[in-house]
Every structure is written in structure tokens, then in C-alpha cells.
Amino acid sequence: MKSSIKIATRKSLLAIKQTEIVKDKLLAIDPDLEIEFVELSTEGDDKLDQSLVKIGGKGLFIKNLENALLDKKADFAVHSMKDMPYEMPKGLIIASILKREDPRDVLVAKVDALSKLAYGAVIGTSSLRRRSQLLRARPDLKVEFIRGNVITRLKKYDDGEFDAIVLAAAGLKRLGLEDRISFYFSIDEMIPAVGQGAIGLECREGDDEMIDLLKKINDQLTHDCIMAERKVSESLAASCHTPLGAYADINADVMTLRAMVSNTDGDKYIHSKESSGIDHFIKLGEEVAKDLISKGAKGILEHE
């Protein structure tokens, strides 16, 4: 086993925290490992004045990290799985996915329910998925663009730029900011992004030593759920322009997968929910995608 490991990570506070979680898990396996963080800026971090949809999508958060892997400047990279497009670069694989944190979306506001926001309240999100589901529930809301890391978004809310903002519960919990949450959306109220709440570890294909190490901290149930969700995205050829959500969970050896497709205003909304045995997670993703297509998903996606 390698005695020294370099981990590629973004520089944000949340990214570093997630990388520290990975480091602690690896040191629990082998306390003698020497672990170095390779902290990198990404285009997604640098271009905060533009919508992700306009500049290329969530993949901008991982490109520089993947280049560090391909150039052998790092041994593996730590990502939020919701930032990872379903198409993987040649030569790289997802070697491990850690146990998922809370997958839900949450509201940061002075009220404890979406229904209690004033008529026409201004709510901040950079996600088309969140926008569409917010407007489906409350067409009167003014959903406005917000970018930046978690701390930056909270400051914009605190400074009065928004009446409320929507964030991922996982990020706030990992940063010890759970007390900022005023309301948790249920999974059915707001279906999460594909992979939301899960940390993924990406490394070079063929690096068997590293793959074997990372597999030791893989959570298989989380892995299978995330792969089912990603299969929905892949089957629909979804992009950053797509208001798409998918979430799988397991209860008593049965996986249930929910997914939604919508237009950005939320007035055209398609939903699917199917279950299967846990060994058939890829097929379940395909079946949910087929159900969405049969209900008109392609027509919505072609116009977004």
C-alpha cells in the first residue's frame, strides 16, 4: 500500500471538510498513511457572477481535479456526487462512495415552512431543479439566482438580499451549521439532486492499489442508490439545463427510486416512483427513466 497519498480537493470550506472526513476514514484503516491535500480552484468556484447553466454546468467544479488525476499530480479526488456528470472522462472511475448524509433540501428563513413566506417573497437558489419545485408549490415566489459557497450564500441572506434561500442539508450539517435550518423539505416535496448528500472518490482506472484502498471505505448501499439515480440521468441524457431530481433509498432489501422532470417554471411536472430488489438497481434506474419518458419527459427536456 502507498505510504503517501495526495488527495485533490476544491478549496472551499465544505470541500476541505469533506476531504477531512475521507482522510479520517483512511487513517482509521492505516494510521501510518501520510496524506496531503492538493487544494485547487475550479472554474465553477471562480465564475461566481454567472449562472452554472450559462457557463457549462456542475462539471466545472470537478474538471481541474480530474486533470490533476490524469496528470498524476494527485492519487484520487474528493467530490460531492451531485456535482458529477453521468459521463466519466476516459481513464477515470468512481472507486468509492461514502455513506450518505441527509439528502434533503432545506430552507433558511425566518419562518419554519415554505407556506409561511410572504406573498412574492424573494428566494435564492442556483438550481433549476429547486426553482421548478419551489414554483410548483408557490407560483407567487420570486426565485432569483444565487451563487457562491455555503458561507457566501448565508451572508447574502443575512445581509437582506433574499427573504429565504434553499441549501442542501448535508452541507450545513457537515459545517456544523444545522442551527441555520428553519425547515426541511420532505423527499416528496422536493426530490433531491442525483447524488445529493454523498461524497464520491474518483481515481485513475487501472490504479488497482488505490482502488483497493478506496473500496475499503465504500458504503455499498449508498453506492447502489447513487448508481440507480445516475442511471436515470444517463437514460434521459440529462444536462445542467434539466430540472431533474432522483432519489433512491433502501428499506428491508427493497430499493425505492423517485424521480422528477419539470420545466423551469414548475407548471409542467412529471414524477415517477418504482421499487425493486436491491440487486437490480441499474434496471430500476432504467425503468424509472422509461416511465418518465412515457409520461412526456422528452418533450419537456427538448424545450428546456
C-alpha positions, 0 to 999 in steps of 0.5 A: 500500500502507498505510504503517501497519498495526495488527495485533490480537493476544491478549496472551499470550506465544505470541500476541505471538510469533506476531504477531512472526513475521507482522510479520517476514514483512511487513517482509521484503516492505516494510521501510518498513511501520510496524506496531503491535500492538493487544494485547487480552484475550479472554474465553477468556484471562480465564475461566481457572477454567472449562472452554472447553466450559462457557463457549462454546468456542475462539471466545472467544479470537478474538471481541474481535479480530474486533470490533476488525476490524469496528470498524476499530480494527485492519487484520487479526488474528493467530490460531492456526487451531485456535482458529477456528470453521468459521463466519466472522462476516459481513464477515470472511475468512481472507486468509492462512495461514502455513506450518505448524509441527509439528502434533503433540501432545506430552507433558511428563513425566518419562518419554519415552512415554505407556506409561511413566506410572504406573498412574492417573497424573494428566494435564492437558489442556483438550481433549476431543479429547486426553482421548478419545485419551489414554483410548483408549490408557490407560483407567487415566489420570486426565485432569483439566482444565487451563487457562491459557497455555503458561507457566501450564500448565508451572508447574502441572506443575512445581509437582506438580499433574499427573504429565504434561500434553499441549501442542501442539508448535508452541507450545513450539517457537515459545517456544523451549521444545522442551527441555520435550518428553519425547515426541511423539505420532505423527499416528496416535496422536493426530490433531491439532486442525483447524488445529493448528500454523498461524497464520491472518490474518483481515481485513475482506472487501472490504479488497482492499489488505490482502488483497493484502498478506496473500496475499503471505505465504500458504503455499498448501499449508498453506492447502489442508490447513487448508481440507480439515480445516475442511471436515470440521468444517463437514460434521459441524457440529462444536462445542467439545463434539466430540472431533474431530481432522483432519489433512491433509498433502501428499506428491508432489501427493497430499493425505492427510486423517485424521480422528477422532470419539470420545466423551469417554471414548475407548471409542467411536472412529471414524477415517477416512483418504482421499487425493486430488489436491491440487486437490480438497481441499474434496471430500476434506474432504467425503468424509472427513466422509461416511465418518465419518458412515457409520461412526456419527459422528452418533450419537456427536456427538448424545450428546456 
